[in-house]
Amino acid sequence: MNEAQNFYLTKREKDVLNLMAKEYTIQEIANSLFIGTETVKTHRKKMMLKLDAHSAVGIVVKAIQKGFYQL
């Protein structure tokens, strides 16, 4: 079983993840998705918990390892 099947990222979390992987800043992500910076931070915090990551880089690395994102 693929680890990605054990839990899921929401569509919006995947949107944020995609832009994080492209090195967008929090402000750039917020502008691109028409959401506030605090909302972006909330999505990042939730992804950190789900992926057991400790930083933005960790989110992207673990998302790749678990099959949520491909380069």
Residue pairs with C-beta under 8 A, 6 or more apart in sequence:
2 66
2 67
3 65
3 66
3 67
4 66
4 67
4 68
7 50
9 17
9 47
9 50
9 63
9 68
12 33
12 43
13 43
13 46
13 47
13 50
14 68
14 69
15 33
16 29
16 33
16 40
16 43
16 44
16 47
17 47
17 59
17 60
17 63
17 68
17 69
18 69
19 28
19 29
19 32
19 33
20 29
20 44
20 56
20 59
20 60
21 60
21 63
21 69
21 71
24 32
26 37
26 40
26 41
26 44
27 37
29 40
30 36
30 37
30 39
30 40
33 40
44 56
44 59
47 53
47 59
47 63
48 54
48 55
48 58
48 59
51 58
51 59
51 62
51 63
51 66
51 68
52 62
53 59
53 61
53 62
60 69
63 69
64 70
64 71
